[in-house]
Amino acid sequence: MIGVYKILTESYCKSVNLELELSKKRITTRHNMKLVNSRCHYDLRKYSFAVRVVNIWNSLPDSVISANNVNTFKTD
């Protein structure tokens, strides 16, 4: 989850290009950095990092997602 946090807050290496798409719907149930869950037809994509982390990330509480930095994210 720390890796996803770094990617979404752009504090990770700029050469990392994962397809993590933020939800465009502003009405979210938990937090404002909710990711879109994409459909996969092949196992190669279905079991990739970018697809597996979406449900876990979306289930985190807002207090964790809104951390100011990585150190705060780790302790929440």
KEKOL-35037 format. One record per residue (C-alpha): x negated, y negated, z; residue in one letter. Coordinates in nm, 3 decimals. Example, Ala and Ser with C-alpha at 12.3 -4.5 7.8 and 13.67 -1.06 7.14 Angstrom:
2
> -1.230,0.450,0.780,A
> -1.367,0.106,0.714,S
//
This chain:
76
> 0.000,0.000,0.000,M
> -0.297,-0.230,0.057,I
> -0.390,-0.184,-0.309,G
> -0.040,-0.281,-0.421,V
> -0.044,-0.583,-0.190,Y
> -0.377,-0.697,-0.337,K
> -0.253,-0.651,-0.694,I
> 0.070,-0.844,-0.635,L
> -0.103,-1.130,-0.451,T
> -0.376,-1.142,-0.719,E
> -0.659,-1.087,-0.471,S
> -0.769,-0.768,-0.648,Y
> -1.007,-0.741,-0.942,C
> -0.858,-0.920,-1.245,K
> -0.948,-0.628,-1.475,S
> -0.695,-0.401,-1.301,V
> -0.387,-0.393,-1.518,N
> -0.112,-0.186,-1.360,L
> 0.241,-0.217,-1.482,E
> 0.396,-0.335,-1.157,L
> 0.693,-0.548,-1.250,E
> 0.862,-0.769,-0.992,L
> 1.239,-0.762,-0.990,S
> 1.395,-1.064,-1.157,K
> 1.705,-1.036,-0.942,K
> 1.680,-1.285,-0.658,R
> 1.938,-1.098,-0.452,I
> 1.724,-0.831,-0.292,T
> 1.807,-0.631,0.014,T
> 1.472,-0.625,0.192,R
> 1.218,-0.872,0.054,H
> 1.150,-1.102,-0.239,N
> 0.861,-0.898,-0.386,M
> 1.073,-0.599,-0.481,K
> 0.935,-0.393,-0.771,L
> 1.133,-0.257,-1.064,V
> 1.164,0.121,-1.075,N
> 1.102,0.226,-1.436,S
> 1.220,0.551,-1.591,R
> 0.969,0.805,-1.710,C
> 1.013,1.078,-1.967,H
> 0.677,1.249,-1.928,Y
> 0.509,1.395,-1.620,D
> 0.187,1.210,-1.700,L
> 0.358,0.877,-1.634,R
> 0.599,1.006,-1.367,K
> 0.318,1.102,-1.130,Y
> 0.101,0.796,-1.192,S
> 0.014,0.551,-0.914,F
> 0.222,0.266,-1.056,A
> 0.540,0.474,-1.055,V
> 0.491,0.657,-0.724,R
> 0.436,0.345,-0.513,V
> 0.751,0.156,-0.618,V
> 0.996,0.325,-0.378,N
> 0.752,0.312,-0.088,I
> 0.674,-0.057,-0.151,W
> 1.042,-0.149,-0.181,N
> 1.118,0.021,0.151,S
> 0.868,-0.192,0.348,L
> 1.020,-0.461,0.571,P
> 0.988,-0.829,0.487,D
> 0.758,-0.891,0.784,S
> 0.495,-0.665,0.627,V
> 0.532,-0.794,0.271,I
> 0.509,-1.159,0.373,S
> 0.169,-1.116,0.540,A
> -0.072,-1.407,0.486,N
> -0.375,-1.193,0.406,N
> -0.489,-0.831,0.382,V
> -0.597,-0.812,0.746,N
> -0.254,-0.919,0.864,T
> -0.095,-0.673,0.618,F
> -0.295,-0.388,0.773,K
> -0.186,-0.458,1.130,T
> 0.187,-0.510,1.064,D
//
